[in-house]
Amino acid sequence: MATPNYSYEKRQKELAKKKKKEEKLKRKAEGKPDLPDDDTPDGEDAGGTPPPADPAP
């Protein structure tokens, strides 16, 4: 049986990590948010309707 090539596995893991880091930096440089699902900052409502007004006393 062949012995596992740990140095190859380690190199592949390092390359994947480097690629992921470069993609993250690229996204950051473009000014896009990390999470594409979160289009509204601070949890604001994107529906466009204002909250109900308080009744005057």
N, CA, C and O atoms as a Maestro MAE file, in Angstrom:
{
 s_m_m2io_version
 :::
 2.0.0
}

f_m_ct {
 s_m_title
 :::
 protein
 m_atom[228] {
  # First column is atom index #
  i_m_mmod_type
  r_m_x_coord
  r_m_y_coord
  r_m_z_coord
  i_m_residue_number
  s_m_chain_name
  s_m_pdb_residue_name
  s_m_pdb_atom_name
  i_m_atomic_number
  :::
  1 25 0.839 -1.184 0.000 1 A "MET " " N  " 7
  2 3 0.000 0.000 0.000 1 A "MET " " CA " 6
  3 2 0.887 1.252 0.000 1 A "MET " " C  " 6
  4 15 1.924 1.280 0.661 1 A "MET " " O  " 8
  5 25 0.478 2.275 -0.736 2 A "ALA " " N  " 7
  6 3 1.258 3.507 -0.839 2 A "ALA " " CA " 6
  7 2 1.094 4.356 0.417 2 A "ALA " " C  " 6
  8 15 0.044 4.343 1.060 2 A "ALA " " O  " 8
  9 25 2.128 5.079 0.747 3 A "THR " " N  " 7
  10 3 2.062 5.949 1.919 3 A "THR " " CA " 6
  11 2 1.461 7.295 1.505 3 A "THR " " C  " 6
  12 15 1.675 7.746 0.380 3 A "THR " " O  " 8
  13 25 0.718 7.931 2.398 4 A "PRO " " N  " 7
  14 3 0.124 9.227 2.066 4 A "PRO " " CA " 6
  15 2 1.199 10.310 1.924 4 A "PRO " " C  " 6
  16 15 2.191 10.328 2.653 4 A "PRO " " O  " 8
  17 25 0.972 11.198 0.974 5 A "ASN " " N  " 7
  18 3 1.908 12.290 0.723 5 A "ASN " " CA " 6
  19 2 1.410 13.528 1.471 5 A "ASN " " C  " 6
  20 15 0.651 14.335 0.935 5 A "ASN " " O  " 8
  21 25 1.851 13.656 2.711 6 A "TYR " " N  " 7
  22 3 1.365 14.736 3.551 6 A "TYR " " CA " 6
  23 2 1.805 16.108 3.054 6 A "TYR " " C  " 6
  24 15 1.067 17.083 3.202 6 A "TYR " " O  " 8
  25 25 2.977 16.195 2.477 7 A "SER " " N  " 7
  26 3 3.443 17.499 1.995 7 A "SER " " CA " 6
  27 2 2.577 17.993 0.839 7 A "SER " " C  " 6
  28 15 2.349 19.196 0.714 7 A "SER " " O  " 8
  29 25 2.090 17.080 -0.013 8 A "TYR " " N  " 7
  30 3 1.206 17.465 -1.111 8 A "TYR " " CA " 6
  31 2 -0.123 17.980 -0.550 8 A "TYR " " C  " 6
  32 15 -0.630 19.012 -0.991 8 A "TYR " " O  " 8
  33 25 -0.679 17.261 0.417 9 A "GLU " " N  " 7
  34 3 -1.940 17.678 1.027 9 A "GLU " " CA " 6
  35 2 -1.794 19.048 1.688 9 A "GLU " " C  " 6
  36 15 -2.680 19.896 1.585 9 A "GLU " " O  " 8
  37 25 -0.673 19.248 2.363 10 A "LYS " " N  " 7
  38 3 -0.434 20.517 3.045 10 A "LYS " " CA " 6
  39 2 -0.340 21.654 2.023 10 A "LYS " " C  " 6
  40 15 -0.895 22.732 2.234 10 A "LYS " " O  " 8
  41 25 0.361 21.408 0.925 11 A "ARG " " N  " 7
  42 3 0.515 22.431 -0.114 11 A "ARG " " CA " 6
  43 2 -0.843 22.792 -0.727 11 A "ARG " " C  " 6
  44 15 -1.131 23.966 -0.957 11 A "ARG " " O  " 8
  45 25 -1.674 21.777 -0.989 12 A "GLN " " N  " 7
  46 3 -2.994 22.031 -1.561 12 A "GLN " " CA " 6
  47 2 -3.857 22.857 -0.603 12 A "GLN " " C  " 6
  48 15 -4.595 23.747 -1.025 12 A "GLN " " O  " 8
  49 25 -3.752 22.550 0.682 13 A "LYS " " N  " 7
  50 3 -4.504 23.290 1.691 13 A "LYS " " CA " 6
  51 2 -4.037 24.740 1.753 13 A "LYS " " C  " 6
  52 15 -4.850 25.657 1.869 13 A "LYS " " O  " 8
  53 25 -2.711 24.943 1.676 14 A "GLU " " N  " 7
  54 3 -2.165 26.295 1.703 14 A "GLU " " CA " 6
  55 2 -2.606 27.084 0.478 14 A "GLU " " C  " 6
  56 15 -2.937 28.265 0.586 14 A "GLU " " O  " 8
  57 25 -2.613 26.434 -0.700 15 A "LEU " " N  " 7
  58 3 -3.037 27.109 -1.929 15 A "LEU " " CA " 6
  59 2 -4.514 27.509 -1.857 15 A "LEU " " C  " 6
  60 15 -4.882 28.604 -2.284 15 A "LEU " " O  " 8
  61 25 -5.344 26.636 -1.326 16 A "ALA " " N  " 7
  62 3 -6.770 26.934 -1.188 16 A "ALA " " CA " 6
  63 2 -6.974 28.111 -0.234 16 A "ALA " " C  " 6
  64 15 -7.803 28.986 -0.483 16 A "ALA " " O  " 8
  65 25 -6.220 28.120 0.848 17 A "LYS " " N  " 7
  66 3 -6.310 29.192 1.834 17 A "LYS " " CA " 6
  67 2 -5.882 30.523 1.216 17 A "LYS " " C  " 6
  68 15 -6.526 31.551 1.429 17 A "LYS " " O  " 8
  69 25 -4.788 30.494 0.446 18 A "LYS " " N  " 7
  70 3 -4.286 31.696 -0.204 18 A "LYS " " CA " 6
  71 2 -5.291 32.241 -1.217 18 A "LYS " " C  " 6
  72 15 -5.515 33.449 -1.301 18 A "LYS " " O  " 8
  73 25 -5.894 31.328 -1.987 19 A "LYS " " N  " 7
  74 3 -6.875 31.728 -2.991 19 A "LYS " " CA " 6
  75 2 -8.088 32.376 -2.328 19 A "LYS " " C  " 6
  76 15 -8.590 33.395 -2.803 19 A "LYS " " O  " 8
  77 25 -8.551 31.789 -1.246 20 A "LYS " " N  " 7
  78 3 -9.699 32.322 -0.533 20 A "LYS " " CA " 6
  79 2 -9.394 33.713 0.026 20 A "LYS " " C  " 6
  80 15 -10.238 34.609 -0.020 20 A "LYS " " O  " 8
  81 25 -8.189 33.880 0.549 21 A "LYS " " N  " 7
  82 3 -7.782 35.170 1.115 21 A "LYS " " CA " 6
  83 2 -7.716 36.238 0.030 21 A "LYS " " C  " 6
  84 15 -8.149 37.370 0.245 21 A "LYS " " O  " 8
  85 25 -7.170 35.878 -1.145 22 A "GLU " " N  " 7
  86 3 -7.079 36.829 -2.251 22 A "GLU " " CA " 6
  87 2 -8.462 37.231 -2.752 22 A "GLU " " C  " 6
  88 15 -8.693 38.398 -3.068 22 A "GLU " " O  " 8
  89 25 -9.384 36.268 -2.824 23 A "GLU " " N  " 7
  90 3 -10.752 36.577 -3.248 23 A "GLU " " CA " 6
  91 2 -11.430 37.518 -2.266 23 A "GLU " " C  " 6
  92 15 -12.166 38.420 -2.664 23 A "GLU " " O  " 8
  93 25 -11.177 37.302 -0.983 24 A "LYS " " N  " 7
  94 3 -11.766 38.160 0.046 24 A "LYS " " CA " 6
  95 2 -11.228 39.588 -0.076 24 A "LYS " " C  " 6
  96 15 -11.987 40.553 0.016 24 A "LYS " " O  " 8
  97 25 -9.922 39.713 -0.282 25 A "LEU " " N  " 7
  98 3 -9.331 41.038 -0.446 25 A "LEU " " CA " 6
  99 2 -9.867 41.725 -1.701 25 A "LEU " " C  " 6
  100 15 -10.082 42.937 -1.710 25 A "LEU " " O  " 8
  101 25 -10.079 40.953 -2.745 26 A "LYS " " N  " 7
  102 3 -10.608 41.497 -3.993 26 A "LYS " " CA " 6
  103 2 -12.023 42.027 -3.785 26 A "LYS " " C  " 6
  104 15 -12.357 43.117 -4.250 26 A "LYS " " O  " 8
  105 25 -12.857 41.252 -3.081 27 A "ARG " " N  " 7
  106 3 -14.225 41.696 -2.794 27 A "ARG " " CA " 6
  107 2 -14.204 42.962 -1.940 27 A "ARG " " C  " 6
  108 15 -14.997 43.879 -2.154 27 A "ARG " " O  " 8
  109 25 -13.293 43.001 -0.974 28 A "LYS " " N  " 7
  110 3 -13.193 44.151 -0.090 28 A "LYS " " CA " 6
  111 2 -12.784 45.395 -0.876 28 A "LYS " " C  " 6
  112 15 -13.286 46.489 -0.620 28 A "LYS " " O  " 8
  113 25 -11.866 45.224 -1.838 29 A "ALA " " N  " 7
  114 3 -11.392 46.338 -2.640 29 A "ALA " " CA " 6
  115 2 -12.498 46.875 -3.546 29 A "ALA " " C  " 6
  116 15 -12.534 48.069 -3.844 29 A "ALA " " O  " 8
  117 25 -13.404 45.990 -3.985 30 A "GLU " " N  " 7
  118 3 -14.503 46.414 -4.842 30 A "GLU " " CA " 6
  119 2 -15.586 47.132 -4.047 30 A "GLU " " C  " 6
  120 15 -16.455 47.776 -4.634 30 A "GLU " " O  " 8
  121 25 -15.547 47.033 -2.737 31 A "GLY " " N  " 7
  122 3 -16.504 47.716 -1.894 31 A "GLY " " CA " 6
  123 2 -17.784 46.941 -1.685 31 A "GLY " " C  " 6
  124 15 -18.763 47.499 -1.191 31 A "GLY " " O  " 8
  125 25 -17.803 45.674 -2.047 32 A "LYS " " N  " 7
  126 3 -18.997 44.862 -1.849 32 A "LYS " " CA " 6
  127 2 -19.002 44.317 -0.429 32 A "LYS " " C  " 6
  128 15 -17.938 44.072 0.140 32 A "LYS " " O  " 8
  129 25 -20.183 44.122 0.154 33 A "PRO " " N  " 7
  130 3 -20.242 43.534 1.496 33 A "PRO " " CA " 6
  131 2 -19.865 42.060 1.463 33 A "PRO " " C  " 6
  132 15 -19.997 41.405 0.429 33 A "PRO " " O  " 8
  133 25 -19.399 41.540 2.584 34 A "ASP " " N  " 7
  134 3 -19.016 40.134 2.672 34 A "ASP " " CA " 6
  135 2 -20.214 39.212 2.486 34 A "ASP " " C  " 6
  136 15 -20.103 38.153 1.870 34 A "ASP " " O  " 8
  137 25 -21.361 39.623 3.024 35 A "LEU " " N  " 7
  138 3 -22.560 38.803 2.918 35 A "LEU " " CA " 6
  139 2 -23.505 39.439 1.898 35 A "LEU " " C  " 6
  140 15 -24.076 40.492 2.179 35 A "LEU " " O  " 8
  141 25 -23.685 38.838 0.736 36 A "PRO " " N  " 7
  142 3 -24.538 39.433 -0.289 36 A "PRO " " CA " 6
  143 2 -26.014 39.453 0.098 36 A "PRO " " C  " 6
  144 15 -26.770 40.236 -0.478 36 A "PRO " " O  " 8
  145 25 -26.456 38.633 1.042 37 A "ASP " " N  " 7
  146 3 -27.852 38.598 1.442 37 A "ASP " " CA " 6
  147 2 -28.242 39.808 2.288 37 A "ASP " " C  " 6
  148 15 -29.416 40.177 2.334 37 A "ASP " " O  " 8
  149 25 -27.281 40.422 2.948 38 A "ASP " " N  " 7
  150 3 -27.557 41.539 3.847 38 A "ASP " " CA " 6
  151 2 -27.372 42.855 3.107 38 A "ASP " " C  " 6
  152 15 -26.312 43.474 3.191 38 A "ASP " " O  " 8
  153 25 -28.414 43.289 2.374 39 A "ASP " " N  " 7
  154 3 -28.329 44.517 1.590 39 A "ASP " " CA " 6
  155 2 -28.629 45.757 2.419 39 A "ASP " " C  " 6
  156 15 -28.234 46.857 2.035 39 A "ASP " " O  " 8
  157 25 -29.313 45.609 3.537 40 A "THR " " N  " 7
  158 3 -29.678 46.754 4.349 40 A "THR " " CA " 6
  159 2 -28.793 46.814 5.583 40 A "THR " " C  " 6
  160 15 -28.781 45.872 6.375 40 A "THR " " O  " 8
  161 25 -28.053 47.902 5.763 41 A "PRO " " N  " 7
  162 3 -27.191 48.012 6.941 41 A "PRO " " CA " 6
  163 2 -28.001 48.260 8.198 41 A "PRO " " C  " 6
  164 15 -29.072 48.866 8.153 41 A "PRO " " O  " 8
  165 25 -27.487 47.791 9.308 42 A "ASP " " N  " 7
  166 3 -28.078 48.001 10.631 42 A "ASP " " CA " 6
  167 2 -29.503 47.473 10.740 42 A "ASP " " C  " 6
  168 15 -30.263 47.950 11.583 42 A "ASP " " O  " 8
  169 25 -29.879 46.530 9.936 43 A "GLY " " N  " 7
  170 3 -31.183 45.901 10.046 43 A "GLY " " CA " 6
  171 2 -32.348 46.793 9.669 43 A "GLY " " C  " 6
  172 15 -33.465 46.567 10.135 43 A "GLY " " O  " 8
  173 25 -32.123 47.803 8.836 44 A "GLU " " N  " 7
  174 3 -33.206 48.679 8.417 44 A "GLU " " CA " 6
  175 2 -34.180 47.914 7.531 44 A "GLU " " C  " 6
  176 15 -33.795 46.964 6.849 44 A "GLU " " O  " 8
  177 25 -35.433 48.328 7.543 45 A "ASP " " N  " 7
  178 3 -36.446 47.669 6.728 45 A "ASP " " CA " 6
  179 2 -36.326 48.165 5.292 45 A "ASP " " C  " 6
  180 15 -36.318 49.370 5.044 45 A "ASP " " O  " 8
  181 25 -36.232 47.225 4.345 46 A "ALA " " N  " 7
  182 3 -36.059 47.575 2.947 46 A "ALA " " CA " 6
  183 2 -37.393 47.662 2.221 46 A "ALA " " C  " 6
  184 15 -37.410 47.869 1.007 46 A "ALA " " O  " 8
  185 25 -38.506 47.509 2.920 47 A "GLY " " N  " 7
  186 3 -39.814 47.508 2.290 47 A "GLY " " CA " 6
  187 2 -40.233 48.866 1.757 47 A "GLY " " C  " 6
  188 15 -41.079 48.932 0.865 47 A "GLY " " O  " 8
  189 25 -39.675 49.942 2.267 48 A "GLY " " N  " 7
  190 3 -40.014 51.267 1.794 48 A "GLY " " CA " 6
  191 2 -41.211 51.869 2.519 48 A "GLY " " C  " 6
  192 15 -41.526 53.037 2.292 48 A "GLY " " O  " 8
  193 25 -41.877 51.132 3.363 49 A "THR " " N  " 7
  194 3 -43.007 51.667 4.108 49 A "THR " " CA " 6
  195 2 -42.513 52.176 5.458 49 A "THR " " C  " 6
  196 15 -41.742 51.495 6.134 49 A "THR " " O  " 8
  197 25 -42.948 53.358 5.851 50 A "PRO " " N  " 7
  198 3 -42.505 53.877 7.155 50 A "PRO " " CA " 6
  199 2 -43.209 53.146 8.285 50 A "PRO " " C  " 6
  200 15 -44.277 52.568 8.081 50 A "PRO " " O  " 8
  201 25 -42.631 53.166 9.453 51 A "PRO " " N  " 7
  202 3 -43.272 52.511 10.599 51 A "PRO " " CA " 6
  203 2 -44.555 53.247 10.955 51 A "PRO " " C  " 6
  204 15 -44.679 54.430 10.638 51 A "PRO " " O  " 8
  205 25 -45.501 52.600 11.595 52 A "PRO " " N  " 7
  206 3 -46.762 53.269 11.948 52 A "PRO " " CA " 6
  207 2 -46.517 54.426 12.897 52 A "PRO " " C  " 6
  208 15 -45.697 54.340 13.811 52 A "PRO " " O  " 8
  209 25 -47.250 55.518 12.661 53 A "ALA " " N  " 7
  210 3 -47.074 56.707 13.494 53 A "ALA " " CA " 6
  211 2 -47.810 56.539 14.815 53 A "ALA " " C  " 6
  212 15 -48.843 55.875 14.894 53 A "ALA " " O  " 8
  213 25 -47.253 57.156 15.844 54 A "ASP " " N  " 7
  214 3 -47.900 57.113 17.149 54 A "ASP " " CA " 6
  215 2 -49.128 58.019 17.122 54 A "ASP " " C  " 6
  216 15 -49.052 59.134 16.605 54 A "ASP " " O  " 8
  217 25 -50.255 57.569 17.666 55 A "PRO " " N  " 7
  218 3 -51.452 58.438 17.697 55 A "PRO " " CA " 6
  219 2 -51.239 59.633 18.629 55 A "PRO " " C  " 6
  220 15 -50.642 59.505 19.698 55 A "PRO " " O  " 8
  221 25 -51.727 60.771 18.212 56 A "ALA " " N  " 7
  222 3 -51.582 61.961 19.032 56 A "ALA " " CA " 6
  223 2 -52.537 61.883 20.218 56 A "ALA " " C  " 6
  224 15 -53.671 61.437 20.051 56 A "ALA " " O  " 8
  225 25 -52.118 62.301 21.405 57 A "PRO " " N  " 7
  226 3 -52.985 62.223 22.610 57 A "PRO " " CA " 6
  227 2 -54.036 63.300 22.635 57 A "PRO " " C  " 6
  228 15 -54.831 63.365 23.572 57 A "PRO " " O  " 8
  :::
 }
 m_bond[227] {
  # First column is bond index #
  i_m_from
  i_m_to
  i_m_order
  :::
  1 1 2 1
  2 2 3 1
  3 3 4 2
  4 3 5 1
  5 5 6 1
  6 6 7 1
  7 7 8 2
  8 7 9 1
  9 9 10 1
  10 10 11 1
  11 11 12 2
  12 11 13 1
  13 13 14 1
  14 14 15 1
  15 15 16 2
  16 15 17 1
  17 17 18 1
  18 18 19 1
  19 19 20 2
  20 19 21 1
  21 21 22 1
  22 22 23 1
  23 23 24 2
  24 23 25 1
  25 25 26 1
  26 26 27 1
  27 27 28 2
  28 27 29 1
  29 29 30 1
  30 30 31 1
  31 31 32 2
  32 31 33 1
  33 33 34 1
  34 34 35 1
  35 35 36 2
  36 35 37 1
  37 37 38 1
  38 38 39 1
  39 39 40 2
  40 39 41 1
  41 41 42 1
  42 42 43 1
  43 43 44 2
  44 43 45 1
  45 45 46 1
  46 46 47 1
  47 47 48 2
  48 47 49 1
  49 49 50 1
  50 50 51 1
  51 51 52 2
  52 51 53 1
  53 53 54 1
  54 54 55 1
  55 55 56 2
  56 55 57 1
  57 57 58 1
  58 58 59 1
  59 59 60 2
  60 59 61 1
  61 61 62 1
  62 62 63 1
  63 63 64 2
  64 63 65 1
  65 65 66 1
  66 66 67 1
  67 67 68 2
  68 67 69 1
  69 69 70 1
  70 70 71 1
  71 71 72 2
  72 71 73 1
  73 73 74 1
  74 74 75 1
  75 75 76 2
  76 75 77 1
  77 77 78 1
  78 78 79 1
  79 79 80 2
  80 79 81 1
  81 81 82 1
  82 82 83 1
  83 83 84 2
  84 83 85 1
  85 85 86 1
  86 86 87 1
  87 87 88 2
  88 87 89 1
  89 89 90 1
  90 90 91 1
  91 91 92 2
  92 91 93 1
  93 93 94 1
  94 94 95 1
  95 95 96 2
  96 95 97 1
  97 97 98 1
  98 98 99 1
  99 99 100 2
  100 99 101 1
  101 101 102 1
  102 102 103 1
  103 103 104 2
  104 103 105 1
  105 105 106 1
  106 106 107 1
  107 107 108 2
  108 107 109 1
  109 109 110 1
  110 110 111 1
  111 111 112 2
  112 111 113 1
  113 113 114 1
  114 114 115 1
  115 115 116 2
  116 115 117 1
  117 117 118 1
  118 118 119 1
  119 119 120 2
  120 119 121 1
  121 121 122 1
  122 122 123 1
  123 123 124 2
  124 123 125 1
  125 125 126 1
  126 126 127 1
  127 127 128 2
  128 127 129 1
  129 129 130 1
  130 130 131 1
  131 131 132 2
  132 131 133 1
  133 133 134 1
  134 134 135 1
  135 135 136 2
  136 135 137 1
  137 137 138 1
  138 138 139 1
  139 139 140 2
  140 139 141 1
  141 141 142 1
  142 142 143 1
  143 143 144 2
  144 143 145 1
  145 145 146 1
  146 146 147 1
  147 147 148 2
  148 147 149 1
  149 149 150 1
  150 150 151 1
  151 151 152 2
  152 151 153 1
  153 153 154 1
  154 154 155 1
  155 155 156 2
  156 155 157 1
  157 157 158 1
  158 158 159 1
  159 159 160 2
  160 159 161 1
  161 161 162 1
  162 162 163 1
  163 163 164 2
  164 163 165 1
  165 165 166 1
  166 166 167 1
  167 167 168 2
  168 167 169 1
  169 169 170 1
  170 170 171 1
  171 171 172 2
  172 171 173 1
  173 173 174 1
  174 174 175 1
  175 175 176 2
  176 175 177 1
  177 177 178 1
  178 178 179 1
  179 179 180 2
  180 179 181 1
  181 181 182 1
  182 182 183 1
  183 183 184 2
  184 183 185 1
  185 185 186 1
  186 186 187 1
  187 187 188 2
  188 187 189 1
  189 189 190 1
  190 190 191 1
  191 191 192 2
  192 191 193 1
  193 193 194 1
  194 194 195 1
  195 195 196 2
  196 195 197 1
  197 197 198 1
  198 198 199 1
  199 199 200 2
  200 199 201 1
  201 201 202 1
  202 202 203 1
  203 203 204 2
  204 203 205 1
  205 205 206 1
  206 206 207 1
  207 207 208 2
  208 207 209 1
  209 209 210 1
  210 210 211 1
  211 211 212 2
  212 211 213 1
  213 213 214 1
  214 214 215 1
  215 215 216 2
  216 215 217 1
  217 217 218 1
  218 218 219 1
  219 219 220 2
  220 219 221 1
  221 221 222 1
  222 222 223 1
  223 223 224 2
  224 223 225 1
  225 225 226 1
  226 226 227 1
  227 227 228 2
  :::
 }
}
